[in-house]
Amino acid sequence: MRLLPRIVLPSLLALLGSAPCLQAAIDHDVSTYGAAGKDIASDTAAIQRAIDACAIEGGRVVVPPGAHYTIGTIVLKSGVELWLGPGSLLEASPHYSDFTQFAFPPVNFDPSPPVKIGVLVYADGADDLTIDGPGRIDGNCLAYVSEKLPHIYKCPNDRPFAMVLKRCHRLRLRNFSLTNSAFWTLRLLGCSDAVLEDLNIDGDLLMPNNDGLDIDRCANVRVHDCKISTGDDCISLKAVPLNEGIEMACENVIITGCELRSRSSGVVVGCDCSGPIHDVVVSDCIIRDSHRGVAVRQSLAGSMEHILFSNLIIETKIFDSAWWGRGEPIQIAALPWNAQTTLGHISDVRFSNLDCRSENGVVVYGSESGHIDGISFDHVSVRINRPSEFAGGQQDLRPKDGDPMPEIPTSGFLLHNAANVTIKDCAITWGPNPPSYFRHALDAEGCTGLSVTDLTGDAAHPGDAARVVQP
């Protein structure tokens, strides 16, 4: 019998003595720092003490399960993880004076200096920042409503952003809920290497300006498996003029696997865009019960290019005109915001494998030639029907001087002053009993380099053949 060699193991104490000391992560429970759920000022201060300690000692800031705190501004710092326990709630103060950090709005055409807007959860230059857990941050929007109209609320100017993260790098935002924001819900400004996953953003559908997610002059952002329902745009990519000294492009953004609902747009790229936005992918999302599906819009001097939308299901219908949109599943628009605006360009935007059910068709509209170039539609199907009670037969071209909603008939593809548009293997169908303003499968005017291959679908009414007017 062969004997195995004897193996001598060092003692456990010897191993522990020679190995680095491993310390358990520190939980900074906000209740141990004095948060008691009784006073706005003291709870805000207690949570801030926990954040400050965590930034020095490491670990995570814990909002304990079931806790409810009404607070003013809290400021997150580098290396902090904010963990929101099950059933926990951080709710915005109903008093605007409790917000002590501020951020600029996107644009200002008033000759007076712009007024900054208060913020509930704020960070500036906080790297390696994480927010996690099944709890909730609430913007307390009804505290900032002055009048409830049937289709939209009236609100004062003094109402806070829910969250602004500025100049932050290596962000991880996951699992928590953001609800009832009084202004933009989650704004990233000048951030990079951010992952946003499994977020639930639920805004009041009557609250104006409560965008779900604003990705503003950011790079390398991944948004996936989020559920967003808001009155204003669900996801908006921007490169705004009031950029607080941040000159970054908005680039390398991937949005996938999201479920979106809005009284405005599901996903919009641009509009208030004075810098570049490029290299964007939006795929495998469902947009339902929305005023407008996806949009690429230029009203200022910036540029938008290399943008891909693929594998989307889009359902739109017309809502009250207080909300931008007119039931378009897809809109590309380049029109100056006002007479003083220098207009930039939109180029190389592709739509592939989209299934659309809507009250309007695809709209590509330039105020003049030279601003929209290289738009392609491949396997895009649009079924146009008329289920809502609101007026149709208009196109919403806001923001612009003059008539922002001119009477323009509804066509499957409405193209105006756009160059090198390609339509391939697309289909237009009409619902029963089409109104008189439902017209052509294709209506193109002022479009050079137009290429149409295998577009199926007749006009909504006999005799309304495709209308193509060369420039």
DRENTI-716995 format. One line per 3 residues: number of its first residue (from 1); for each residue y negated, z negated, x negated of C-alpha. Coordinates in steps of 0.1 Angstrom, whole numbers, m for minus. Layout:
<recs>
NUM> Y Z X ~ ...
</recs>
This chain:
<recs>
1> 0 0 0 ~ m33 10 m14 ~ m60 m16 m13
4> m96 m6 m5 ~ m122 m18 m30 ~ m140 m50 m22
7> m175 m45 m10 ~ m199 m73 m16 ~ m228 m74 10
10> m260 m93 2 ~ m268 m122 24 ~ m290 m116 55
13> m316 m140 41 ~ m317 m119 9 ~ m322 m87 29
16> m350 m103 49 ~ m366 m117 18 ~ m368 m83 1
19> m378 m62 32 ~ m413 m59 45 ~ m422 m84 72
22> m420 m67 107 ~ m444 m81 132 ~ m442 m76 170
25> m470 m56 185 ~ m498 m78 199 ~ m506 m77 236
28> m542 m85 243 ~ m539 m96 279 ~ m574 m93 294
31> m567 m125 315 ~ m564 m145 283 ~ m599 m133 273
34> m614 m146 305 ~ m609 m118 331 ~ m604 m136 364
37> m613 m110 390 ~ m642 m130 403 ~ m674 m117 386
40> m684 m82 375 ~ m703 m92 344 ~ m678 m118 331
43> m648 m95 338 ~ m665 m66 320 ~ m673 m88 290
46> m637 m103 289 ~ m621 m68 289 ~ m645 m57 262
49> m636 m87 241 ~ m599 m78 244 ~ m607 m42 233
52> m628 m54 203 ~ m600 m77 192 ~ m574 m50 196
55> m595 m26 175 ~ m593 m52 146 ~ m559 m67 150
58> m539 m37 165 ~ m515 m39 194 ~ m526 m30 229
61> m550 m41 256 ~ m530 m51 287 ~ m544 m51 322
64> m516 m72 338 ~ m496 m60 368 ~ m513 m65 401
67> m547 m75 386 ~ m579 m62 402 ~ m611 m62 382
70> m645 m47 393 ~ m664 m38 362 ~ m694 m21 346
73> m690 0 314 ~ m662 m7 290 ~ m662 10 255
76> m629 20 240 ~ m625 21 202 ~ m603 37 175
79> m567 27 174 ~ m567 10 208 ~ m541 15 235
82> m552 5 270 ~ m521 m3 291 ~ m525 m5 328
85> m498 m25 344 ~ m481 m16 377 ~ m504 m22 406
88> m534 m30 383 ~ m569 m17 391 ~ m601 m13 372
91> m627 m5 398 ~ m663 7 391 ~ m691 m16 400
94> m710 m7 432 ~ m742 m14 413 ~ m754 15 391
97> m773 m10 369 ~ m740 m23 356 ~ m733 8 336
100> m746 6 300 ~ m734 38 283 ~ m746 72 294
103> m738 109 289 ~ m758 140 296 ~ m751 163 326
106> m741 199 316 ~ m773 217 323 ~ m810 211 331
109> m834 237 342 ~ m861 212 351 ~ m890 211 326
112> m888 174 324 ~ m862 158 300 ~ m827 155 314
115> m816 121 327 ~ m783 108 314 ~ m756 96 337
118> m738 62 335 ~ m702 59 326 ~ m674 35 336
121> m649 41 307 ~ m666 54 276 ~ m657 62 240
124> m676 79 212 ~ m657 87 179 ~ m626 67 189
127> m597 83 172 ~ m560 76 179 ~ m568 64 213
130> m541 59 240 ~ m544 51 278 ~ m510 46 294
133> m493 27 322 ~ m488 31 360 ~ m521 14 370
136> m553 28 382 ~ m590 34 373 ~ m611 38 404
139> m647 52 406 ~ m656 34 439 ~ m672 66 452
142> m680 54 487 ~ m704 29 472 ~ m725 59 461
145> m726 78 494 ~ m759 79 513 ~ m747 100 542
148> m714 112 555 ~ m717 148 568 ~ m687 166 584
151> m678 186 554 ~ m695 170 524 ~ m712 137 515
154> m748 133 505 ~ m752 111 474 ~ m780 97 452
157> m784 110 416 ~ m775 76 402 ~ m737 76 403
160> m714 72 374 ~ m689 94 355 ~ m655 77 357
163> m645 84 321 ~ m662 102 292 ~ m644 105 258
166> m667 120 232 ~ m659 131 197 ~ m625 116 199
169> m594 129 180 ~ m557 124 186 ~ m559 113 222
172> m529 104 244 ~ m536 100 281 ~ m506 96 303
175> m490 82 335 ~ m521 64 350 ~ m542 73 380
178> m579 81 383 ~ m591 79 418 ~ m623 82 439
181> m647 92 412 ~ m684 92 422 ~ m692 120 397
184> m670 139 371 ~ m637 121 368 ~ m624 127 332
187> m647 145 307 ~ m636 153 272 ~ m666 164 251
190> m661 175 215 ~ m626 161 213 ~ m595 176 195
193> m557 172 195 ~ m555 157 230 ~ m524 154 252
196> m529 147 289 ~ m496 143 308 ~ m484 130 341
199> m519 120 352 ~ m527 116 389 ~ m563 124 396
202> m571 119 433 ~ m607 123 444 ~ m622 122 479
205> m623 158 492 ~ m658 153 506 ~ m673 140 474
208> m696 164 456 ~ m695 169 418 ~ m662 149 414
211> m645 174 390 ~ m610 162 381 ~ m608 172 344
214> m636 187 323 ~ m626 200 289 ~ m659 206 273
217> m662 220 237 ~ m628 207 228 ~ m600 221 206
220> m562 218 208 ~ m558 203 242 ~ m525 202 261
223> m525 194 299 ~ m492 193 316 ~ m475 179 347
226> m507 165 362 ~ m514 163 399 ~ m551 167 408
229> m569 167 442 ~ m607 168 442 ~ m636 181 462
232> m651 199 432 ~ m631 219 406 ~ m598 204 396
235> m598 216 360 ~ m629 231 344 ~ m633 244 308
238> m668 243 295 ~ m691 248 266 ~ m723 233 280
241> m759 236 268 ~ m765 198 269 ~ m739 193 243
244> m753 161 226 ~ m752 179 192 ~ m716 191 195
247> m713 228 186 ~ m675 232 188 ~ m659 261 207
250> m637 252 236 ~ m604 267 222 ~ m567 264 221
253> m562 249 255 ~ m528 250 273 ~ m525 240 310
256> m490 240 325 ~ m469 226 352 ~ m498 212 373
259> m503 208 410 ~ m539 213 422 ~ m559 211 454
262> m597 215 457 ~ m626 224 480 ~ m638 244 450
265> m616 260 423 ~ m582 250 411 ~ m589 261 375
268> m623 275 364 ~ m632 287 329 ~ m669 288 322
271> m700 291 344 ~ m722 266 326 ~ m712 281 292
274> m736 285 264 ~ m710 286 236 ~ m676 302 231
277> m644 296 251 ~ m613 313 238 ~ m575 312 235
280> m566 296 268 ~ m533 296 286 ~ m528 285 323
283> m492 288 334 ~ m466 276 358 ~ m490 258 382
286> m492 256 420 ~ m527 257 436 ~ m527 250 473
289> m552 243 501 ~ m581 253 478 ~ m614 272 483
292> m609 293 452 ~ m577 296 431 ~ m586 305 394
295> m619 317 381 ~ m636 329 349 ~ m673 328 354
298> m703 333 332 ~ m738 324 341 ~ m753 316 307
301> m753 331 272 ~ m718 321 260 ~ m686 341 256
304> m651 339 271 ~ m622 358 258 ~ m584 358 252
307> m575 340 284 ~ m540 342 300 ~ m530 332 336
310> m493 335 343 ~ m466 324 368 ~ m489 309 394
313> m486 303 431 ~ m520 303 447 ~ m530 295 483
316> m566 296 493 ~ m587 295 525 ~ m624 294 533
319> m641 260 537 ~ m677 251 545 ~ m703 269 524
322> m715 236 509 ~ m685 242 485 ~ m685 271 461
325> m659 298 469 ~ m650 321 497 ~ m612 320 497
328> m606 341 466 ~ m573 336 448 ~ m589 351 416
331> m626 355 408 ~ m642 369 376 ~ m680 369 377
334> m708 375 353 ~ m742 369 369 ~ m773 352 354
337> m779 317 367 ~ m817 325 371 ~ m843 350 360
340> m847 332 326 ~ m810 333 317 ~ m796 355 289
343> m761 365 300 ~ m730 365 278 ~ m697 383 282
346> m662 379 295 ~ m634 399 278 ~ m596 401 274
349> m585 381 305 ~ m550 387 318 ~ m532 378 350
352> m494 381 351 ~ m469 372 378 ~ m492 356 404
355> m482 351 441 ~ m513 347 462 ~ m519 340 499
358> m555 339 507 ~ m585 347 530 ~ m601 369 504
361> m590 393 478 ~ m593 394 440 ~ m630 397 430
364> m643 410 397 ~ m680 412 399 ~ m707 418 373
367> m744 419 381 ~ m747 448 357 ~ m724 467 333
370> m717 454 298 ~ m707 418 306 ~ m671 422 318
373> m645 441 298 ~ m608 443 294 ~ m593 426 325
376> m557 432 334 ~ m535 424 365 ~ m498 428 362
379> m474 419 390 ~ m500 402 411 ~ m493 401 448
382> m520 392 474 ~ m514 386 511 ~ m547 383 529
385> m549 366 563 ~ m575 348 584 ~ m565 313 593
388> m598 293 590 ~ m627 288 614 ~ m654 295 588
391> m673 328 585 ~ m657 356 563 ~ m670 389 551
394> m691 373 524 ~ m687 369 486 ~ m699 337 469
397> m717 346 437 ~ m734 313 430 ~ m752 303 409
400> m777 331 410 ~ m812 340 421 ~ m816 358 454
403> m789 359 481 ~ m760 339 466 ~ m736 349 494
406> m741 385 503 ~ m722 402 531 ~ m696 423 512
409> m663 433 530 ~ m630 418 519 ~ m608 441 499
412> m575 435 481 ~ m593 442 447 ~ m631 442 447
415> m644 455 414 ~ m681 458 405 ~ m696 467 372
418> m665 459 350 ~ m651 480 322 ~ m615 487 313
421> m598 470 343 ~ m560 476 345 ~ m540 471 377
424> m503 476 373 ~ m474 469 397 ~ m496 449 421
427> m493 446 459 ~ m518 440 487 ~ m506 431 522
430> m526 421 553 ~ m519 396 580 ~ m518 405 617
433> m550 413 637 ~ m572 418 607 ~ m610 414 614
436> m633 443 609 ~ m645 432 575 ~ m610 434 561
439> m612 469 544 ~ m596 485 513 ~ m567 478 491
442> m590 487 462 ~ m628 489 463 ~ m643 498 429
445> m678 506 420 ~ m694 511 386 ~ m662 506 367
448> m655 526 336 ~ m620 529 322 ~ m603 519 354
451> m565 523 353 ~ m544 518 384 ~ m506 522 383
454> m482 514 412 ~ m507 496 434 ~ m489 492 467
457> m506 484 500 ~ m526 503 526 ~ m561 496 539
460> m564 469 565 ~ m575 495 591 ~ m564 531 594
463> m590 554 577 ~ m603 529 552 ~ m587 545 522
466> m593 531 487 ~ m630 534 477 ~ m637 542 440
469> m673 551 431 ~ m677 561 395 ~ m708 549 376
</recs>
